[in-house]
Amino acid sequence: MSTTVDVSLWQPDARILQDISTVLMQSMDYTNNNIRLDAMQKIESFGQSDTESFLNYLLFIFLDTNSNSTVSSTAGLLLKNSLLNNILHNSSFSSYVPSEFIKLNLLVGLQIPTFSPLNKNITGIIITTLFSTYFTKQGRTNNDPLGLVIIQNLIQLVDEHQNLPAMRALTKILEDSANYFDLQWNNGTVFPLNLIVPKLIEYLSNESVDIKIKSEALKCLNCIIPLQTQSLLIHLDELLNQLFSLAMTKEDSLLREQLCICFSTILEFRPDKLATHLSGLVQFMCHLIESHKNKDEFAENAALEASDFLLALSTSSNIPTNLIEPYLGQMVPVLVSNLVYDQEKIDLVEALNDENDSLIPDKDENIKPTVGVTNITKKKKNNDGDEDQDADDDEDDDYFWTLRKSCANTLDCLTELFPAQITSLAFPLIKDHLANQVWYIREASILALGVLSEGVIKHVADFEKIIPLLIQELEDPVSSCREITCWTLRRYSEWLSVKHPHLIFKILQPMLTSTLFDIKKSVQASAISALGDFIQASDQSIFDTLLADEIIVVLHRCLDVYQKKNLLFLYDTIQVYLEKKQELDETELNIIMPSIMARWDSLTDSDKELWPLLQCLSTMAVVLGPGFVTMAPRVYERACKIIVDCIQSEIAYNNTPNSASKPLEKDFLVGCLDLIDGLVQGMGDKIEHLLFSSQLNICTILAQCLKDPVHEVRQSSFALIGDLIIGNYHQMCKQTEFLEPFLKSLLLELQQTNESLDSDAAVNSLSNALWCLGVFVDNLDVPQEQLLSSITYALDLLNQNVVSDLVNVNIIVLLGKLSMKVPELLATVPQFSNNSLNIVDKWCHYSKDMEDPDEKTASILGFCKFINTSGYSISLNQLSDMIEGIMNGDVYTESLMQDLYSVIMSHQTLVPQMRQELVSYINSL
């Protein structure tokens, strides 16, 4: 492999090369904005006039050792971005192929001795970009041989020169595209992982290989293990031997971090391989957690991954609890001791403790979206410069996963599994430190008390005597202690409401008078959330009598003083209060509503404070019902406007991604849909003039929302359609041009696989679609062909053994409703006849345990009608489940009893074999 640029396929023009270099330098001139903007326009012009040549020039400048370092780095990053835009946004995406000059010279940047670490990292990013967008997709299917050649050359650079940048490039490629390397390449002749996996294991076993390359090899393997590919499985025992050897012999923190991740990944996918090694693994993990403070700055990362392994162990459904129990005594002291803040956090709290931040406005960008994103990321010490760090120092700790949080969660999960054992081990370690003079010991002990709540409630006698101590801690001079005390008290809210309701008054009095208005926003947030939990858990009479007037006044005051971020928690608590009360009298309305609507009027349509306010108003509309009708027009019209703006801003961005501003977050769209749903549930036909007006017909809006790829948008859309049919039936019957497209969208949502249900949002969207389809079947005249499709898709889902009980319950309810309407169809569907025993088992099982009486009635009545129509014979267990479900649920209709009687008569030989209580119930009918 050459360390110089190969210009045999393309040679730069010296004049153009100089022009582009000059413009790149000018584009980084932040002292003169006009020059910089003019240079950026010229760069765009260059790129549009001759894209391939321009990209070649960028690579040449990037690799030219005579280039200015700033120009070189700028050229490299621009090349990466340009390749990405050309491949992903080019109108002829399927035919775009990067130039041979670029593909053949990619690796030069990894071999230039004078290249800066930044430029070597940029080289790896460019290579990764080409693999993730071209080689693994078009290049693989078009049999472009250079994809595999580059992989082989990267391995060769590692083998012959221990080239760390090459190894890191391979890591980046696998992090982005590991699944593609388990497919066939080069006309189906090669599975790349068959080449890669043995090499990675070889790097682990070879003592002469640099420790950083070993660490990168583990990173690569951590991308491959979840694929459960045969390429790895045949080497799994060999890999495990190397992992255990490295764990015993190497103390490098970066390597140990990857080792822990590797063990955690194997625990998830092949727990059987680790079950016999738990003793050594637990000892290793506890050692990493316990000793990290005495090691280098990266040891905390390894400790975090070690704690996450213990967390995965305590939550694994594939590891029997009896295998974990012997190691509790080893784990608990380590976990408890690491609930204490690290020194950096201790110093920060002490430095800022007396600072009043409650009056400082929150930045709008610090209000995080919740729709379609994952909020929690691991917060780690920066490593040796390879990775880009996205975390802002000002970011809220709520969005980071730390060693303290991991240890707390592990302890929480273990307490759930072993309440008595964990409490007996942990409580003695903390009980004498709840009032420790050292604030961070005191704070960690209060945190531990909250984490151990499930065990303490059951196994600590006279625990209520500790509550007064916690009440005192609400006045602690250190804000972190006040904050964690609110959280810990929340954990005992249900227990207190049942066993010691008189203590709730003593807890809430200091909260309502001082803690909710703390000088620290973090304490306010913890206190208002605790108030919501106590309202939710406590007997309604408490809030109808002594505390009702006081709470509503305090919530109103909070509306006036809280900053944006805490308003999210405040609106949640107001919702809980409304749901608990179920109505507000005129006095309460006059206290709270003016402030709520004033905020509604003061916020712009793009203000993120709208997210929780929309949810709060939705609850208000449901609870107040007709009492909300005067506010309905202004609320509905604005909600519709925001939805339309969200849709249009996304269309504009997708059409011109480089020039249009980013679209509004989907939280606005989902919040507005839920708000309109609240209006429909609360007021129904009283707002039909709004919902179906010619200017703002809700069905027109929903037709667009159902096309959205984000699960949460469709989830809310399905819920709204169903509630419209229930609450505005006559008007919905007139919307004939929308009903068929709505039905098609529902049927499309049902055509899913277990693999596509990869998130809570996907599950919830499907569940709402199943429910909404049931509403269609119940209320509208659905064509026979689509009823048959509904049965077919529902059975397809049921036969896949979807893990989610929520989905399965909704499938069974839908089958019941379909069978109530067309009981003769089910037996004609192959999906039923080929798997009838399993389907009927599930039907009876899920029907038995349903809590909603209407859903249970529909499920069982439909089942009975199917049995009576088809003559299908059920088993003793199936009949017993069905009778038990009716007996233990609030289920009774004349039609159901008639159909049930027919089922019993056709299976009367089974009745004497049933349990006596079921026989007695049958005889009583």
Backbone hydrogen bonds, N-H to C=O, Kabsch-Sander energy under -0.5 kcal/mol:
donor,donor_aa,acceptor,acceptor_aa,energy
7,V,5,V,-0.7
14,A,12,P,-0.5
17,L,13,D,-2.9
18,Q,14,A,-2.1
19,D,15,R,-2.3
20,I,16,I,-2.7
21,S,17,L,-2.1
22,T,18,Q,-2.5
23,V,19,D,-2.4
24,L,20,I,-2.5
25,M,21,S,-2.0
26,Q,22,T,-2.3
27,S,23,V,-2.2
28,M,24,L,-0.5
28,M,25,M,-1.0
29,D,26,Q,-1.8
30,Y,28,M,-1.3
32,N,29,D,-0.8
36,R,32,N,-2.1
37,L,33,N,-2.6
38,D,34,N,-2.3
39,A,35,I,-2.3
40,M,36,R,-2.1
41,Q,37,L,-1.8
42,K,38,D,-1.9
43,I,39,A,-2.4
44,E,40,M,-2.0
45,S,41,Q,-2.0
46,F,42,K,-2.9
47,G,43,I,-2.4
48,Q,44,E,-1.7
49,S,45,S,-1.9
50,D,46,F,-1.7
54,F,50,D,-2.6
55,L,51,T,-2.4
56,N,52,E,-2.0
57,Y,53,S,-2.6
58,L,54,F,-2.2
59,L,55,L,-2.1
60,F,56,N,-2.5
61,I,57,Y,-2.8
62,F,58,L,-2.4
63,L,59,L,-2.3
64,D,60,F,-1.2
65,T,63,L,-0.6
67,S,64,D,-1.8
72,S,68,N,-3.0
73,S,69,S,-2.3
74,T,70,T,-2.3
75,A,71,V,-2.6
76,G,72,S,-2.1
77,L,73,S,-2.4
78,L,74,T,-2.4
79,L,75,A,-2.3
80,K,76,G,-2.2
81,N,77,L,-2.4
82,S,78,L,-2.6
83,L,79,L,-2.7
84,L,80,K,-2.2
85,N,81,N,-2.5
86,N,82,S,-2.7
87,I,83,L,-2.4
88,L,84,L,-2.6
89,H,85,N,-2.3
90,N,86,N,-0.7
93,F,90,N,-1.2
95,S,92,S,-1.7
96,Y,92,S,-0.9
96,Y,93,F,-0.9
103,K,99,S,-2.2
104,L,100,E,-2.8
105,N,101,F,-1.1
106,L,102,I,-0.7
108,V,105,N,-1.2
109,G,106,L,-0.7
110,L,107,L,-1.3
111,Q,108,V,-2.0
112,I,108,V,-0.8
115,F,112,I,-1.5
120,K,116,S,-2.3
121,N,117,P,-2.2
122,I,118,L,-2.3
123,T,119,N,-2.3
124,G,120,K,-1.9
125,I,121,N,-1.8
126,I,122,I,-2.6
127,I,123,T,-2.4
128,T,124,G,-2.5
129,T,125,I,-2.5
130,L,126,I,-2.1
131,F,127,I,-2.0
132,S,128,T,-3.0
133,T,129,T,-1.8
134,Y,130,L,-2.3
135,F,130,L,-2.2
136,T,131,F,-2.0
137,K,134,Y,-1.1
139,G,134,Y,-2.6
140,R,134,Y,-0.5
140,R,135,F,-0.9
141,T,137,K,-2.4
142,N,138,Q,-2.8
143,N,140,R,-0.9
144,D,139,G,-3.2
147,G,144,D,-1.2
149,V,145,P,-1.8
150,I,146,L,-2.6
151,I,147,G,-1.6
152,Q,148,L,-2.8
153,N,149,V,-2.6
154,L,150,I,-2.4
155,I,151,I,-2.2
156,Q,152,Q,-2.3
157,L,153,N,-2.4
158,V,154,L,-1.8
159,D,155,I,-2.9
160,E,156,Q,-2.9
161,H,157,L,-1.8
162,Q,158,V,-1.5
163,N,157,L,-1.4
164,L,162,Q,-1.0
167,M,163,N,-1.9
168,R,164,L,-2.7
169,A,165,P,-2.1
170,L,166,A,-2.1
171,T,167,M,-2.1
172,K,168,R,-2.5
173,I,169,A,-2.3
174,L,170,L,-2.3
175,E,171,T,-2.6
176,D,172,K,-1.7
177,S,173,I,-2.5
178,A,174,L,-1.6
180,Y,177,S,-1.3
181,F,177,S,-0.8
181,F,178,A,-1.2
182,D,179,N,-1.0
183,L,180,Y,-1.3
185,W,190,V,-3.1
189,T,185,W,-1.2
189,T,186,N,-1.2
190,V,185,W,-1.9
193,L,181,F,-2.0
194,N,191,F,-2.1
195,L,191,F,-0.6
195,L,192,P,-1.4
196,I,192,P,-2.2
197,V,193,L,-2.4
199,K,195,L,-0.9
200,L,196,I,-2.3
201,I,197,V,-2.2
202,E,198,P,-2.1
203,Y,199,K,-2.1
204,L,200,L,-1.3
205,S,201,I,-1.7
206,N,202,E,-2.1
207,E,205,S,-0.6
209,V,206,N,-1.5
214,K,210,D,-1.9
215,S,211,I,-2.1
216,E,212,K,-2.0
217,A,213,I,-2.5
218,L,214,K,-2.0
219,K,215,S,-1.8
220,C,216,E,-2.3
221,L,217,A,-2.3
222,N,218,L,-2.3
223,C,219,K,-0.7
223,C,220,C,-1.2
224,I,220,C,-1.1
225,I,221,L,-2.8
227,L,224,I,-1.7
228,Q,225,I,-2.0
229,T,224,I,-0.5
232,L,229,T,-1.2
233,L,229,T,-2.5
234,I,230,Q,-1.8
235,H,232,L,-2.1
236,L,233,L,-1.2
239,L,235,H,-2.7
240,L,236,L,-2.7
241,N,237,D,-2.1
242,Q,238,E,-1.7
243,L,239,L,-2.5
244,F,240,L,-2.6
245,S,241,N,-2.0
246,L,242,Q,-2.6
247,A,243,L,-2.4
248,M,244,F,-1.6
249,T,245,S,-1.7
250,K,246,L,-2.6
256,R,252,D,-2.4
257,E,253,S,-2.3
258,Q,254,L,-1.6
259,L,255,L,-2.3
260,C,256,R,-2.4
261,I,257,E,-1.8
262,C,258,Q,-2.4
263,F,259,L,-2.6
264,S,260,C,-2.4
265,T,261,I,-2.4
266,I,262,C,-2.4
267,L,263,F,-2.4
268,E,264,S,-1.6
269,F,265,T,-2.1
270,R,266,I,-3.5
273,K,270,R,-1.7
274,L,271,P,-1.6
275,A,271,P,-1.4
277,H,274,L,-2.1
278,L,275,A,-0.8
281,L,277,H,-2.3
282,V,278,L,-3.1
283,Q,279,S,-1.9
284,F,280,G,-2.4
285,M,281,L,-2.7
286,C,282,V,-2.7
287,H,283,Q,-2.0
288,L,284,F,-2.1
289,I,285,M,-2.2
290,E,286,C,-2.9
291,S,287,H,-2.3
292,H,288,L,-0.6
292,H,289,I,-0.6
294,N,291,S,-1.6
295,K,292,H,-1.4
299,A,296,D,-1.6
301,N,298,F,-0.7
302,A,298,F,-1.2
303,A,299,A,-2.5
304,L,300,E,-2.5
305,E,301,N,-2.1
306,A,302,A,-2.2
307,S,303,A,-2.6
308,D,304,L,-2.2
309,F,305,E,-1.7
310,L,306,A,-1.8
311,L,307,S,-2.3
312,A,308,D,-2.7
313,L,309,F,-2.5
314,S,310,L,-2.1
315,T,311,L,-1.1
316,S,312,A,-0.8
316,S,313,L,-0.5
319,I,316,S,-0.6
323,L,320,P,-1.6
324,I,320,P,-0.7
324,I,321,T,-0.7
325,E,321,T,-2.3
327,Y,324,I,-2.3
328,L,325,E,-1.6
330,Q,327,Y,-0.6
331,M,327,Y,-2.0
332,V,328,L,-2.8
334,V,330,Q,-0.6
335,L,331,M,-2.5
336,V,332,V,-2.7
337,S,333,P,-2.2
338,N,334,V,-1.1
339,L,336,V,-1.7
340,V,337,S,-0.7
346,I,342,D,-2.3
347,D,343,Q,-2.6
348,L,344,E,-1.8
349,V,345,K,-2.8
350,E,346,I,-2.3
351,A,347,D,-2.1
352,L,348,L,-1.9
353,N,349,V,-1.0
355,E,352,L,-1.6
357,D,355,E,-0.9
357,D,519,I,-1.4
358,S,519,I,-1.5
360,I,357,D,-1.3
366,N,363,K,-1.5
367,I,364,D,-1.6
368,K,366,N,-0.9
372,G,370,T,-0.5
373,V,370,T,-0.5
375,N,373,V,-0.5
377,T,375,N,-0.5
377,T,399,Y,-2.2
379,K,401,W,-2.1
380,K,378,K,-0.7
390,D,388,D,-0.6
395,E,392,D,-2.0
399,Y,396,D,-1.9
400,F,397,D,-2.0
401,W,377,T,-3.1
402,T,400,F,-0.6
406,S,402,T,-2.5
407,C,403,L,-2.7
408,A,404,R,-2.3
409,N,405,K,-2.5
410,T,406,S,-2.4
411,L,407,C,-2.5
412,D,408,A,-2.2
413,C,409,N,-2.6
414,L,410,T,-2.5
415,T,411,L,-2.1
416,E,412,D,-1.7
417,L,413,C,-1.7
418,F,414,L,-3.3
422,I,418,F,-2.8
423,T,419,P,-1.8
424,S,420,A,-2.3
425,L,421,Q,-1.6
426,A,422,I,-3.1
427,F,423,T,-2.2
429,L,426,A,-1.0
430,I,426,A,-0.9
430,I,427,F,-1.1
431,K,427,F,-2.5
433,H,430,I,-2.2
434,L,431,K,-0.7
436,N,433,H,-1.6
439,W,437,Q,-0.7
441,I,438,V,-0.8
442,R,438,V,-2.3
443,E,439,W,-3.0
444,A,440,Y,-1.6
445,S,441,I,-2.0
446,I,442,R,-2.1
447,L,443,E,-2.2
448,A,444,A,-2.5
449,L,445,S,-2.0
450,G,446,I,-1.7
451,V,447,L,-2.4
452,L,448,A,-2.4
453,S,450,G,-1.4
455,G,452,L,-1.0
456,V,452,L,-2.8
457,I,453,S,-2.6
458,K,454,E,-0.8
459,H,455,G,-2.4
460,V,456,V,-2.0
461,A,459,H,-0.6
463,F,460,V,-1.0
465,K,462,D,-1.8
466,I,463,F,-2.6
467,I,463,F,-0.6
467,I,464,E,-0.7
469,L,466,I,-0.6
470,L,466,I,-1.6
471,I,467,I,-2.5
472,Q,468,P,-2.0
473,E,469,L,-1.4
474,L,470,L,-0.7
474,L,471,I,-1.0
475,E,472,Q,-2.0
476,D,473,E,-1.8
479,S,477,P,-0.6
481,C,478,V,-0.8
482,R,478,V,-1.6
483,E,479,S,-2.6
484,I,480,S,-2.3
485,T,481,C,-1.8
486,C,482,R,-1.6
487,W,483,E,-1.5
488,T,484,I,-2.6
489,L,485,T,-2.6
490,R,486,C,-1.7
491,R,487,W,-1.2
492,Y,488,T,-0.6
492,Y,489,L,-1.2
493,S,490,R,-1.7
496,L,492,Y,-2.7
497,S,493,S,-2.2
498,V,494,E,-1.4
499,K,495,W,-3.1
500,H,495,W,-0.5
500,H,496,L,-1.5
503,L,500,H,-1.7
504,I,500,H,-0.5
504,I,501,P,-1.2
505,F,501,P,-0.7
506,K,502,H,-0.8
507,I,503,L,-1.9
508,L,504,I,-2.9
509,Q,505,F,-2.0
511,M,507,I,-1.2
512,L,508,L,-3.3
513,T,509,Q,-1.7
514,S,510,P,-2.5
515,T,510,P,-2.0
516,L,511,M,-2.5
517,F,514,S,-1.5
518,D,515,T,-1.6
524,Q,520,K,-2.0
525,A,521,K,-2.5
526,S,522,S,-1.8
527,A,523,V,-2.6
528,I,524,Q,-2.9
529,S,525,A,-1.8
530,A,526,S,-1.9
531,L,527,A,-2.5
532,G,528,I,-1.8
533,D,529,S,-2.0
534,F,530,A,-2.4
535,I,531,L,-2.5
536,Q,532,G,-2.4
537,A,533,D,-2.4
538,S,534,F,-2.0
542,I,539,D,-1.6
543,F,539,D,-0.7
543,F,540,Q,-0.6
544,D,540,Q,-1.2
545,T,541,S,-0.9
547,L,542,I,-1.8
551,I,547,L,-2.9
552,I,548,A,-2.0
553,V,549,D,-1.6
554,V,550,E,-2.2
555,L,551,I,-2.8
556,H,552,I,-1.8
557,R,553,V,-2.1
558,C,554,V,-2.5
559,L,555,L,-1.8
560,D,556,H,-1.0
560,D,557,R,-0.6
561,V,557,R,-1.1
561,V,558,C,-0.6
562,Y,558,C,-2.7
567,L,563,Q,-1.5
568,L,564,K,-0.9
568,L,565,K,-0.8
569,F,565,K,-0.7
570,L,566,N,-2.4
571,Y,567,L,-2.9
572,D,568,L,-1.4
573,T,569,F,-2.1
574,I,570,L,-2.5
575,Q,571,Y,-2.3
576,V,572,D,-2.2
577,Y,573,T,-2.5
578,L,574,I,-2.5
579,E,575,Q,-2.8
580,K,576,V,-2.2
581,K,577,Y,-2.6
582,Q,578,L,-3.4
589,L,585,D,-2.6
590,N,586,E,-2.3
591,I,587,T,-1.2
592,I,588,E,-2.4
593,M,589,L,-2.2
596,I,592,I,-2.0
597,M,593,M,-2.8
598,A,594,P,-1.9
599,R,595,S,-2.0
600,W,596,I,-2.1
601,D,597,M,-2.2
602,S,598,A,-1.6
603,L,599,R,-1.5
607,D,604,T,-1.5
610,L,607,D,-1.9
611,W,608,K,-1.3
613,L,609,E,-1.4
614,L,610,L,-3.1
615,Q,611,W,-1.3
616,C,612,P,-2.4
617,L,613,L,-2.8
618,S,614,L,-1.9
619,T,615,Q,-2.0
620,M,616,C,-2.3
621,A,617,L,-2.7
622,V,618,S,-1.9
623,V,619,T,-2.8
624,L,620,M,-3.2
625,G,621,A,-1.7
627,G,624,L,-2.5
628,F,625,G,-2.6
629,V,626,P,-1.5
631,M,628,F,-1.2
632,A,628,F,-1.1
635,V,631,M,-1.9
636,Y,632,A,-3.3
637,E,633,P,-2.5
638,R,634,R,-1.4
639,A,635,V,-2.3
640,C,636,Y,-2.5
641,K,637,E,-2.0
642,I,638,R,-2.4
643,I,639,A,-2.2
644,V,640,C,-2.5
645,D,641,K,-2.4
646,C,642,I,-2.5
647,I,643,I,-2.3
648,Q,644,V,-2.7
649,S,645,D,-2.6
650,E,646,C,-1.7
651,I,647,I,-2.0
652,A,648,Q,-2.4
653,Y,649,S,-2.0
654,N,650,E,-2.6
655,N,651,I,-1.8
656,T,652,A,-2.0
659,S,656,T,-1.2
660,A,656,T,-2.5
668,F,665,E,-1.4
669,L,665,E,-0.7
670,V,666,K,-3.0
671,G,667,D,-2.4
672,C,668,F,-2.1
673,L,669,L,-2.2
674,D,670,V,-2.5
675,L,671,G,-2.0
676,I,672,C,-2.5
677,D,673,L,-2.2
678,G,674,D,-2.2
679,L,675,L,-2.1
680,V,676,I,-2.4
681,Q,677,D,-2.8
682,G,678,G,-2.3
683,M,679,L,-2.6
684,G,679,L,-0.6
684,G,680,V,-1.8
686,K,683,M,-2.5
687,I,684,G,-1.6
688,E,685,D,-1.0
690,L,687,I,-1.3
691,L,687,I,-2.2
692,F,688,E,-2.2
693,S,690,L,-1.1
698,I,691,L,-3.1
698,I,696,L,-0.5
700,T,697,N,-0.8
701,I,697,N,-1.4
702,L,698,I,-2.5
703,A,699,C,-2.1
704,Q,700,T,-0.9
704,Q,701,I,-0.7
705,C,701,I,-2.0
706,L,702,L,-2.3
707,K,704,Q,-1.5
708,D,705,C,-1.7
713,V,710,V,-0.7
714,R,710,V,-1.5
715,Q,711,H,-2.9
716,S,712,E,-2.1
717,S,713,V,-2.0
718,F,714,R,-2.9
719,A,715,Q,-1.8
720,L,716,S,-2.2
721,I,717,S,-2.5
722,G,718,F,-2.3
723,D,719,A,-2.2
724,L,720,L,-2.3
725,I,721,I,-2.1
726,I,722,G,-1.9
727,G,723,D,-3.2
728,N,724,L,-2.7
732,M,728,N,-2.6
733,C,729,Y,-2.1
734,K,730,H,-0.7
734,K,731,Q,-0.8
735,Q,731,Q,-0.5
735,Q,732,M,-1.2
736,T,734,K,-1.5
738,F,735,Q,-1.8
739,L,735,Q,-1.5
740,E,736,T,-0.8
742,F,738,F,-2.5
743,L,739,L,-2.3
744,K,740,E,-2.4
745,S,741,P,-2.2
746,L,742,F,-2.1
747,L,743,L,-2.3
748,L,744,K,-2.3
749,E,745,S,-2.0
750,L,746,L,-1.3
751,Q,747,L,-0.6
751,Q,748,L,-1.1
752,Q,750,L,-2.0
756,S,753,T,-0.6
757,L,753,T,-0.9
757,L,754,N,-0.7
758,D,756,S,-1.5
763,V,759,S,-2.1
764,N,760,D,-2.8
765,S,761,A,-2.2
766,L,762,A,-2.1
767,S,763,V,-2.6
768,N,764,N,-2.3
769,A,765,S,-2.0
770,L,766,L,-2.5
771,W,767,S,-2.3
772,C,768,N,-2.9
773,L,769,A,-2.6
774,G,770,L,-1.8
775,V,771,W,-1.7
776,F,772,C,-2.2
777,V,773,L,-2.5
778,D,774,G,-2.4
779,N,775,V,-2.3
780,L,776,F,-3.0
782,V,780,L,-1.4
787,L,783,P,-2.0
788,L,784,Q,-2.4
789,S,785,E,-1.9
790,S,786,Q,-2.3
791,I,787,L,-2.1
792,T,788,L,-2.5
793,Y,789,S,-2.8
794,A,790,S,-2.2
795,L,791,I,-2.5
796,D,792,T,-2.2
797,L,793,Y,-2.0
798,L,794,A,-2.2
799,N,795,L,-2.8
800,Q,796,D,-0.8
800,Q,797,L,-0.8
801,N,798,L,-1.3
802,V,797,L,-0.8
808,N,804,S,-2.0
809,V,805,D,-2.9
810,N,806,L,-1.8
811,I,807,V,-2.2
812,I,808,N,-2.3
813,V,809,V,-2.4
814,L,810,N,-2.2
815,L,811,I,-2.7
816,G,812,I,-2.3
817,K,813,V,-2.3
818,L,814,L,-2.8
819,S,815,L,-2.5
820,M,816,G,-1.7
821,K,817,K,-1.3
822,V,818,L,-3.6
825,L,822,V,-1.8
826,L,822,V,-0.6
828,T,825,L,-1.6
829,V,826,L,-1.6
832,F,829,V,-1.6
833,S,829,V,-2.0
834,N,830,P,-2.6
835,N,832,F,-1.5
839,I,835,N,-2.1
840,V,836,S,-2.9
841,D,837,L,-2.2
842,K,838,N,-2.2
843,W,839,I,-2.5
844,C,840,V,-2.5
845,H,841,D,-2.6
846,Y,842,K,-2.9
847,S,843,W,-1.7
848,K,844,C,-1.9
849,D,845,H,-1.1
850,M,846,Y,-0.6
850,M,847,S,-0.9
856,K,852,D,-2.5
857,T,853,P,-2.5
858,A,854,D,-2.4
859,S,855,E,-2.5
860,I,856,K,-2.7
861,L,857,T,-2.8
862,G,858,A,-2.2
863,F,859,S,-1.9
864,C,860,I,-2.7
865,K,861,L,-2.4
866,F,862,G,-2.2
867,I,863,F,-2.4
868,N,864,C,-2.6
869,T,865,K,-1.8
870,S,866,F,-2.8
871,G,867,I,-2.2
879,L,875,S,-2.5
880,S,876,L,-2.5
881,D,877,N,-2.5
882,M,878,Q,-2.1
883,I,879,L,-2.4
884,E,880,S,-2.7
885,G,881,D,-2.3
886,I,882,M,-1.8
887,M,883,I,-2.7
888,N,884,E,-2.4
889,G,886,I,-0.6
891,V,886,I,-0.6
891,V,889,G,-2.4
892,Y,890,D,-0.5
897,M,893,T,-2.4
898,Q,894,E,-1.9
899,D,895,S,-2.5
900,L,896,L,-3.1
901,Y,897,M,-2.2
902,S,898,Q,-1.6
903,V,899,D,-2.1
904,I,900,L,-2.7
905,M,901,Y,-2.5
906,S,902,S,-1.9
907,H,903,V,-0.8
907,H,904,I,-0.9
908,Q,905,M,-1.0
910,L,907,H,-2.0
911,V,907,H,-0.7
913,Q,910,L,-1.4
914,M,911,V,-1.9
918,L,915,R,-0.7
919,V,915,R,-2.2
920,S,916,Q,-2.8
921,Y,917,E,-1.7
922,I,918,L,-2.4
923,N,919,V,-2.4
924,S,920,S,-1.2
924,S,921,Y,-0.5
925,L,921,Y,-0.6
925,L,922,I,-1.1
